[in-house]
Amino acid sequence: MADPKSTVNRRSLLKLGGAGAAGLFLSGSNAEAQKRAGYPAPTGVDTGKVVDGKVQFPPWRAPEDPPTPPVAAPLPPDQRVGFAIVALGRLSLEELLPAFAECKKARLTALVSGTPDKLRAVASQYGIAKENCYDYAGFDRLRDNPAVKAAYIVLPNGMHREYVERAAAAGKHVLCEKPMANSSAEARTMIAACAKANVKLMVAYRIQYQPHQQRAMRFVREGTFGRLVGMNAVNVQTVNENGPQQWRHKKVLAGGGALPDIGLYCINTMRFLTGEEPTEVYAELYSPPDDPRYAEVEETVSFTMRFPSHVIANCFTSYGARDDKYQRLHFAKATVEMPNAYQYRGQQLIIGERRGEDDARSELVLPGKNQFAEEIDHLADCILKDRKPRTPGEEGLQDHVVMEAIYASARTGQPVKLPRHEGKDVFRGPLPEQD
């Protein structure tokens, strides 16, 4: 037998008619209509309210549960900063282009590629008009495209300088993949070119925009578990020994091997967490003899960095070991382990500490965010508000200075001193604003 209340509700809806039924839910004030239809009137917990153009909901879970995150409040499409993605390799196709779907302040407006059929296919997939597709010979025509405010350079390292300088000359702000260049000298010319053109230059250090790493930074800076004594960082992965050599094996394109490609994460993350700059490095390097992949670049580097606060970071990077991207922070009162620390996703914060008479290990669960969307939106926000990026060109330059010292130590077998910098975050801009 049908529920009488349900029957009444259905009859009420039928009386409203098709358009009226739709209006019941689309109307700006439908409490009375719902009451007439037999439904209880909605409350503010369900409808929320608009504050400064953003929809907000009051808490609905009990205090024992974690609160839900704020409702996303993306800018209207025509107010977002337009980006051109320069190069359609694996990173662009697998991570960057999909990330724009999660951006709130940026949008994809142009593509640059030297492979015509790939350019046409990707443009079709992402709805990019033919006139917004460029090859490298026509790259400078970006200056005539007002829909493009920024260029994201995703080319091999050795090509970064040329295209950063060309983007700046075209009047476009620049997001450049890491490492910034092949050398500190190149990095300096890139910074100067962007300064001369009065455009912003940001290096894509996605780790600094990742929630778990940002929380780890707070642990260090706020002394949550006492003094940070040391850190162990591992970033290794394998390269197919039977396949054709890729650009990473050519020094003119890569600048080096495992160190600038993946070991850089160990360097930059330690600098980011402490806010300090290393004062001394010591390193050892190895490449398998007779392996053509490492005729120009190194396979493995082990290095130590010392910091002004006496923190010691032991780091290991290699193209020869199975994928592992692990970070462990050793505090006076706790150990913080971070499996998958440098992966694109899957980060964890596992805290080992004493609790009463017990030795406890627990995971701090944080909501994940797309690292690429976060960094792209950060530059967009800096463009809209005319702010300095958190990871400007000077941040990328400093990593090159450190890497050059690491290579020098590996050549000589001796520690290498670095200039001492007082204060915190001397090469960084303000922290990203949280929406």
Secondary structure, DSSP 8 states (H G I E B T S, - for coil): ---HHHHHHHHHHHHHHHHHHHHHHHSS--HHHHHHTT-----HHHH-EEETTEEE----S-TTS-----------GGGSEEEEEE--SHHIIIIIHHHGGG-SSEEEEEEE-S-HHHHHHHHHHHT--GGGEE-STTGGGGGG-TT--EEEE-S-GGGHHHHHHHHHHTT-EEEE-SS-SSSHHHHHHHHHHHHHHT--EEE--GGGG-HHHHHHHHHHHHTTTS-EEEEEEEEEEE--SSS---GGG-HHHHSSSHIIIIIHHHHHHHHHHH----SEEEEEEE--TT-GGGSSS-SEEEEEEE-TT--EEEEEEESEEEEEEEEEEEESS-EEEETTTTSSS---EEEEEEETTEEEEEEE------HHHHHHHHHHHHHHHT---SSBHHHHHHHHHHHHHHHHHHHHTS-EE-----SS-TT--------
